[in-house]
Amino acid sequence: MSSAHSTVSLDDERVRVTTWSFAADGDNTGWHVHEYDYVIVPVTGGSFAVTGPGGETRELAQQAGAPYLGHAGTEHDVVNASGGRAVFVEIELKGAGE
């Protein structure tokens, strides 16, 4: 179960834009599999513990304003380890325009 707060601000045939807000350390997205390629845009920056399908955990450091690409099929749970509040925007790329 997720303890981070997610807000979808746009969801159409091409993209879905979700803002993820983590109030404190330990807040998490919940286990999920990405259906589409996606871009993460960190708002606050922060550190996260990312657990993969085999139980392996890696540290992910985000820098505010520095986007990065993720790929469809990625499975993980993302847990805030920033020492406080953290926010990022996830932009899922559903398909190309005409």
Secondary structure, DSSP 4 states (H G I P E B T S, - for coil): ---SEEEEEEESSSEEEEEEEE-STT-B--SEE-SSEEEEEESS-EEEEEE-TTS-EEEEEE-TT--EEE-TT-EEEEEE-SSS-EEEEEEEE-----
